[in-house]
Amino acid sequence: MKSEVEELMPRLLPFEFAAGTEELDPKGPPRNPQEYLRQVQLEASLCPEVVVAQIDPKKLQKKQTVNASVAGCHAAPLGFCPSLSWQQQQVSNFSAVRQSITKNRRHWSNQTLDDNVMVPRLTDEEGWKRFCLGEKVYLGTSSCDADAETEPTLDYTKVGFPPFLSIVCRLNQSTVLMVLEILISWFEEGAFVPQLLKNMWNRSVRTDLDDGRFVSGLLVVCLTGLPGEAPAA
């Protein structure tokens, strides 16, 4: 009767000793091909089915240093290399932004979300589309801009949840990148870009030019062009 291991993983080279053969000496060298195959079978039967690596967890907790070789990098020409003060300023700005992000994450992750905020599962692509742009845009019935103006009470489940800090701070970096990839692919496949540009243009026209909230939107419109128009040169 075959063992459970042989039932799940049948032998690639079945081999059985014939009756009346001499007893195999496992410590001695094989004298013929049959003894060699028998030794292989015996050695395989002594190996455990599952092997667990013994790793010291303390080694994983230590900070690991990565050394990158710069042998193939050429120095910048004279006058093109950033000054030391500029480099220090960039490091200072980066540190300030990182501390601000950490502070906001700590604060907003402890806040309680509203009852209507139902964050989708990580692998639910359709759920993220509904969550970010709302039911109406997802179903293709109307634009989020028009709904936001006509409805007296803003229903985020219909027009989509903006990237509030209270929501974004609960997501790790890999989740944020995955959601962005989902939305970008959806925009490209569904031809949402002209609709978004038209909405930004309509909102910017109705807004005071001194209001800087739509400067970025106007820049995108100027560079990309309105639907049906060629991009600006």
Secondary structure, 3 states (H helix, E strand, C coil): CCCHHHHHCCCCCCCCCCCCCCCCCCCCCCCCHHHHHHHHHHHHHHCCCCCCCCCCHHHHHCCCCCCCCCCCCCCCCCCCCCCHHHHHHHHHHHHHHHHHHHHHHHHHCCCCCCCCCCCCCCCCHHHHHHHHHHHHHHHCCCCHHHHHHHCCCCCHHHHCCCCCHHHHCCCCHHHHHHHHHHHHHHHHHHCCHHHHHHHHHHHHHCCCCCCHHHHHHHHHHHHHCCCCCCCCC
